[in-house]
Each structure stands twice: as C-alpha cells, then as structure tokens.
Amino acid sequence: MEWLPVAEASQVGTRPLAVTAAGIPLVIFRPTPDADPVVFADRCPHRLMPLSAGTVEDGRLRCAYHGWEFDGSGACVTVPSQDSGPPPRASLPAGPHIKIKSGLVYVAANELPSPDPTELLTNEDPALLRAWHPVGLVSENPEKVRLMGRDYVVADERTQERWGMIWLAPEEPRTSLFEDPDLDDQNYVGAWLPPARTPVSAGIVADNFLDVAHFPFVHEKTFGAAEETVVEKYDVIAEPYGCRSIQDQWFDNPEDPGVIAGLRPVRQRRRATYVYRAPFQLMLRLEELDAGAVKTILFFAQPESATSTRIYTKMLFHGIGGVPDPSADVVAREVAFEEAVLEEDLELQYRMRVPGLPLRMRDELHVRADLLGVSLRRVLAEFKTAG
C-alpha cells in the first residue's frame, strides 16, 4: 500500500486543518486533544463547504455554513435546520486510513475520496449569453465592462437601464427583468450599497441569498444570533424562469418605536417574500407585520469571469423608525448594517472552493430548508438546456 504524507503530527489538533493528497482536498483533526487524528474529504455533503473552515467542539466537527455536526467517525449527528434527525447520506464517507511515522501523518493513497463535482454552472457558461446581466451603476457610466470572461463596449451592445443600473444582454435574452410593484413606488426611499466582489460564481451568490438556514451560523455577529435554527416548512411558487416564496417568521425588533414606548413586544411577526428570476436577479421584501415598516433588498450578480462576481445591492425603505420617510441617518445606519451582513457572507465565500453551482441534485444533499435552493438549481438547469 502506498502512503502519502499530509501533515506533521504536531500540527494536527482540534482545529480542522486543510491538507491535500494527490491533489485531493482533505480535512484532518483530532476530535479531542488526546485523540488520534481522523481525516475526511474536505467538503460538507450538504453544500460542499470546506469542512476545514469549521470548528471542533465536544468532539464534533461543525460546518461553518449551516452548522451540520459530525462526530469523529464521520457520522452526522446534528442538522440544526430541522427538528428531526439527520437524513440518509448525511454522514461523511469514510476517509482514508492514517498512520503516523517519524512525526508525520500519512494517508492511504488507494483510499482517497473522489474529487469535487465538475458538472457546474460557472460564470463562463455559454447559456448565460442569453440573459440580462447588471454591468454597472448608471452613476459609474461604464464604457467597457467584463462579463463571462469577455470585454464588452457598452455603447455597442444590447442594453437597458433599470433601478439605476445598466443591464447588458450579449445575445437575445430568454427572460426579462422581473417586476414587482414596490420597486418603483415613490413612497420608498432608496439607497445603494457600494458594489462588492467575490471569488465564487454568481450561481453560488444567488444560492447564498436565497438560503434561510445559514443565518444563525454565518450572521451571528449581526442578526443571526436571534434567529431560530429550525426552519419551518415553507412553499415555493414556480414562475417562468424563476420562483417566489412567502414566509412568515418571528424576529426580535428592539428598535421599533412601539417597543421602546412599551406598546408592542420585542418579539414580532415578519413576512419575508423572496423573488428570483434567472439567471441572477433576486429580491427580498421584509414586511414588519406588527410595526408596519417595509424593507426591500434588490440583489443582482454580474458574472465577470470564472473567478470574479460583482454584487449590486439596492435597498428600499418605508416606515423604518416609525415614519413614512426615514431620515438620512436612519438610511445610513440601515445601509451600514446591510454592508456588515454582506461582509459576513463574503468572508465565508472566500473559503469556498467549488468554482460553480452544482446543478445535478445528487452532487449535494438537500433538506427541507433548501427548497428555494433546489428551485434555483432546477430553474438554472432548465435555463442552461433551453433551446
């Protein structure tokens, strides 16, 4: 049997360590300080997040994305988004055998796990030519833009303006820009976040935006600590090359003037409406059912290249702070908060490795909370294969 060195034994502790063997990413750790090392493929079966980005506590390896926990044998013991036990196939496949010799950790070469999936929707997929893409804010007045690994001169291409952005379609688009009644409502105060970039594909960015189960783990420093880990059952409504979902939730609203005045409890009802249109148009409308405030987040992704996606976020406010038109200070505070939320997602995305969104359902493990993500994959698979 051939053995491959992957780490010095003294480097392996209870903090997950990313290593490679024959080009295959692995994660190695000790469940407890005095335990023997264990090794697995460096990917969570759920969303392929590198497990080396996670933490080990009480002998369990916790994924940084959705908090799935695995014991030292690789058995999945916790799926926080559901109140039932882990689903079949949730456990990690057995990793290669280990031996320690002369202070080095070796793994069995003939027992290495399979590589990451390769059938992905990447930022340079030819199907994306037939779609509208954001390529810059009108205020930026871009002359040349990067899209799908190519340079385009804006003046020479099919373009339109919407929501203060310039949209470009390299070929006749299969879909239009979505329309929702509050987008152009004069009662809403609008504000842009500065455009941001991420190394992951636009498909993964869209999946992250629609994901409702990662809040308690990725956004713990902003709002996630108050979120319930269990995701209640919700429905998704199919639309042409898109979908929407309306979810009623509970949340803490300590800044509501009615709470401060003692008129309403801090725990309140919220209606979240997610809207998606292929390939990368997204919207989240948050209605505070008790306080009456409405916050809408428009979210768009520009697939610049195989390793770069530009993100545009516009926010619309009504009734925030108990008044129809929030002040400039209130808007600035809301924008800063949303920037902090986005930064948490970007920090996680920099740890991701898969260069596109898997569209084959068997390449990931889906649970009830992932219904929006499953719908996203089905829409994009249809979009990719449409004639």
C-alpha positions, 0 to 999 in steps of 0.5 A: 500500500502506498502512503502519502504524507499530509501533515506533521503530527504536531500540527494536527489538533482540534482545529480542522486543518486543510491538507491535500493528497494527490491533489485531493482536498482533505480535512484532518483533526483530532476530535479531542486533544488526546485523540488520534487524528481522523481525516475526511474529504474536505467538503460538507455533503450538504453544500460542499463547504470546506469542512476545514473552515469549521470548528471542533467542539465536544468532539464534533466537527461543525460546518461553518455554513449551516452548522451540520455536526459530525462526530469523529467517525464521520457520522452526522449527528446534528442538522440544526435546520430541522427538528428531526434527525439527520437524513440518509447520506448525511454522514461523511464517507469514510476517509482514508486510513492514517498512520503516523511515522517519524512525526508525520501523518500519512494517508492511504493513497488507494483510499482517497475520496473522489474529487469535487463535482465538475458538472457546474454552472460557472460564470463562463457558461455559454447559456448565460449569453442569453440573459440580462446581466447588471454591468454597472451603476448608471452613476459609474457610466461604464464604457467597457465592462467584463462579463463571462470572461469577455470585454464588452463596449457598452455603447455597442451592445444590447442594453437597458437601464433599470433601478439605476443600473445598466443591464447588458444582454450579449445575445437575445435574452430568454427572460426579462427583468422581473417586476414587482410593484414596490420597486418603483413606488415613490413612497420608498426611499432608496439607497445603494450599497457600494458594489462588492466582489467575490471569488465564487460564481454568481450561481453560488451568490444567488444560492447564498441569498436565497438560503434561510438556514445559514443565518444563525451560523454565518450572521451571528455577529449581526442578526443571526444570533436571534434567529431560530435554527429550525426552519419551518416548512415553507412553499415555493411558487414556480414562475417562468424562469424563476420562483417566489416564496412567502414566509412568515417568521418571528424576529426580535425588533428592539428598535421599533418605536412601539417597543421602546414606548412599551406598546408592542413586544420585542418579539414580532411577526415578519413576512419575508417574500423572496423573488428570483428570476434567472439567471441572477436577479433576486429580491427580498421584501421584509414586511414588519407585520406588527410595526408596519415598516417595509424593507426591500433588498434588490440583489443582482450578480454580474458574472465577470469571469470564472473567478470574479462576481460583482454584487449590486445591492439596492435597498428600499425603505418605508416606515423604518423608525416609525415614519413614512420617510426615514431620515438620512441617518436612519438610511445610513445606519440601515445601509451600514448594517446591510454592508456588515451582513454582506461582509459576513457572507463574503468572508465565508465565500472566500473559503469556498472552493467549488468554482460553480453551482452544482446543478445535478441534485445528487452532487449535494444533499438537500433538506427541507430548508433548501427548497428555494435552493433546489428551485434555483438549481432546477430553474438554472438547469432548465435555463442552461438546456433551453433551446 
